Amino acid sequence: MANDNEKCSRRVTDPVSGPAVLTPPVFSALLDDIHKTKTWHDLEGKVGKKADVAMVILAGGSGERFGRSGGKQMLKIFGKPVLSWAIEAFDAVDQVAHIVIVCPEERMSEYKAQAGDPYNFVTPISYANAGMIRQVSAMNGVSAVPDQFKFIGIHDGARPLITPDVITHAINVLKGSVDADGVIVGHPAIDTMKVIDGDTVVGTPDRSMFWIAQTPQIFHASVCKSAHSSAMSEGYIGTDDSSLVERIGGKVLLVDAPRDNIKVTVPEDLGPVSAALEKRLRDRD
């Protein structure tokens, strides 16, 4: 009979909440590969004369699940930090006139020196303090947005594959709707969904009713600020920013976005992210 140590070594672990699937040697080899600098061209930064959107990019995560000290936002893929790839996409959207990077206060100078300044972004960038949880970080970023902006978007800094086209489409859908308070990007669920009680399946809902939410999520500025203020004053913690707007009765639309708008959460996300990014860069050239 196997002893307790042998049983533990054979146990299957959750790749998100448990140890990473990739072992340290495999992870290190992958990092060595994606650190290589390519010579692809950057996107062209631009700010339109009537730009009225401010973007909050959340980069305050500790990277605990990723298993890398210092977090995943500063990890370089093809010579550029994950966070910088995200900034670059928003910098190339002429309707975006300001970007707020939310990061740990003690690392602001590092983020600025490594993820912002080297890339000569055209869009003005400011920084705000990250909170203990995502919702506080988002609220801090929203609060740091200058008052003149009509729309505020919120994006995960660990989603480097967002594109200017998707961002522009989301903004235009919101601006073109007479009664929507916000727009989020996402894609239809393709896996079968299960409802469970403990570890027992109790139902199989129609998956056509379910979409996978991504970011950016873009809202009328007044609604976004009210939703965060209401949630904070009443101690409500939502799963994303849209849930806060929905909670106060706001109408949120969902627009289709590519499934490869992946959030880098665990080491095994680096493979598909790097492959998708390389293809886009080759197509860009």
N, C-alpha and C positions, 0 to 999 in steps of 0.2 A: 504494500500500500504506500502511495506517495506521502511524504511528510508534508507539513504545512508550508515549508519554504518552496517545495516543488509545485504545490498547488497554486501558490501565489504567483510563481513565475509563469504559469500557464494561463492565468486568468486574463480574459480579454478586457481591455480597458477602453473607456470612451476617449476617442482621439481629441475631443475638445476639452472635457473637464479632467481627463486623466493624462498620463504621460504622452508625449507626442509620438505619433506613429514612426516618424523618422528617427533613427538612432543618431547619437551625436556624430559619429564619423560620416554618415550619409548627409546629415545636415551641414556639416562643415564643408564637405565637397561641393554641395549645392551653392553655399555661400561664396566659395571661391569662384565658381563659374559665373554667377550673376553679378559679381563685383566687377567683372571686366568691362572696361569702358569702350563703347562703340562710337562711331563718328556720325551718327544720324543727326539730322537737323532738328532744332527745336521748333515748336509751334510759334507763330507770330503773335505777340501780345498786342492788345488793342483795347481802347476805352472810347466808346461812342460819345458824341456830344450830349445825347439825351439819356445816357446810361442812368438807371435808377434802381439797380439791384446791388445789394451787398451780400457777400457770401461769408458764412462762418464755417471755418474748417476745423474740425475737432481733432486734435493731435495730443491729447492728454493721457492716453492709455498707458499703463505700465508695461504692457506686453507680457503679463504673467503667463497667460496661456500659450503665448508664442515661444516662451522659453529662452528669451534673449534679453540680457541686461540692457537697459536703456530704451526698450520698446522697439516696436516694428516700424514706426514712422520714419526713423532715421536710417533704416537699413537701405543700402544702395542696391538698386537693380539697374544694370547697364550703366553704372557710374553715377546715377542720380538717386537721391533719397526717395523712398516711397511717397513721402509727403510732397516733395517737389513735383513729382509727376502729376499729382492731383492739382496743385497750385497752377501748373502750366496750363491745364485744360480750362480753368476758369479765367486765367489771364488772357486767353485767346477768344473769349466771348465779349463782344463789344458792349453788351448790355450790363455787364458787371463792372462797377466803378470802384469797388472797395472790397478788400479781403481781410477778414479778421482770423488770425491763427490763434487757437486756444491751446496752450501748452503749459507744462509745469513752470511756475514762476522762476525757479532756480535754474531752468534750462533755456530761458528765453534767448539769452545771448548765443547759446549753442545753436538753437533752431534758426535764428536769424543769420548766423555766420555760415551755416552749412546747408540749410534748406531754402533760404530766401535770397540773400545778397549775391551769391555766385551766379545766379541765373538772370539777373537784370530784368526782372518782371516789370511790365509797364504799369499794371494795376497797383495803386497804392496798397500797402500792406501794414496792418497794425497788429498788436499782440494783446491777448487777454489771458488772465490766470485760469488754469484748469481747476476743477473742483474734485472732490473725493469720488463723485459718481458722474456719469455721462450727462445726466439731466442738469446738474449744477454747472458743468462746463458749458453746456449749450446755452443756459441762461446767462452766464457771464459773457459769452460771446455775443449773444443777442443784445445785451445791455451795452456792449461796447460799440455797437453800430451807430454811426452818426445819424442824427434825427432826420436828415433830408431824404433818406432813402425810402421809397414806397414799398419795396419788396425785400424780404430777407430769406436767403437760402441757407440750409445747414447740410454739411457734407462730412462724411467720415474721412479723415485724413489717411486712413489705411485702405482706401479704395483708389488705387492709382490708375485704374483703367477707364475711368469716366472720360467721356469725350465731349468736345465743344458742341457737336451736333446734338447730343442728347440733352445737354444743359440748355441750349438755345430752344429746343423743342419744348421742354418743360416750362420755360419762362413764357414762351409764346402761347401755350395752352392756357396758362393762368391768366395772362393779360387778355386773352380772347374770350374768356368766360365772364358773363355778367354777374354770376352769383356764386362762383367758387371762391373759397377762402385760401385754398392752397392746392398744390399739385405735388405728388410724389412719383418717383420712377420705380419701376419694378418689372416683374415678369410672371406669367402664369405658372402655378405649381405644376410640375410634370410628374412628380412621384405620387403614389397612392398615399392618402392621408389616413391616419388611424386615430380614433379617440380611445384613450385608455383610462382605466381605473387601477392605479397602482401599476402592475405590469400585465394587466389583463385587457385585451382588446374588447371594447364595448360598442364600437361603431365604426363604420367606414363612410365618411361624408363624401359628397360629390365634390371632387377636386376642382371642378370648373368654377366653383365659388371662391377659390383661394388663389391669391397671388403672393409672391415673395417680395416684400418691400425692400427697397434699396435706398440709397441717397444719391443725388441731392433731393431734399424736400424743401419746397419753396412756398412761401406764404406772403400774404399782405402783411406789411410790417406791424401795423396796429394789432392785427389778430394774433400774430406770433408772440408779440410782447405780452398781450393780455393772457394768452394761454399759459405761458410760462409763469407769469405772476400769480395767476389763479392756482396753478398746480403747487407752486412753492408755498403760498399762504395756507393752503389746505392740506399740505403734507402728502400730496398725491405723487406717486412715481410711475411714470408711463414707460412703455417699452420703446417708444420713439417719439419724435417731435409731433408727428401727425396725430398720435393718440392724445396728445394734450389739446390740440385744436379740436379734434373730434369730441372731446370731453365737454367743451364749452359750447357745443352745438354747431361748430364750423363744418362747412362742406369741403371735403377734400377729394380731388380727382386723382386717378392713377393712370399714368401713361406708360406704355410699353418701352422697355429699355433692354439692351442685350444682356443675356445671362452671364456674360463674362465680366460684368461690372462687379468683380469679386472683392470682398473685404478680406485683407490678409489678417488671418486670426491665428492660425497654427502653421508650423513649418511646411506642411504638405501643400499649403495654398501657393507656395512660391513657384512650384513647377508650372501649373496652368497660367498663373499671372505672368510669369516670364515668357512663356510661349506666346501668349496672346499679345503681349507688349512687343515682342520681337517682330511678329507678323505685321502689326500696325506700323511699326517704324520702317520696315522694309517697304510696305505699301506707300508710306509717306514719301520715301525717297524716289 
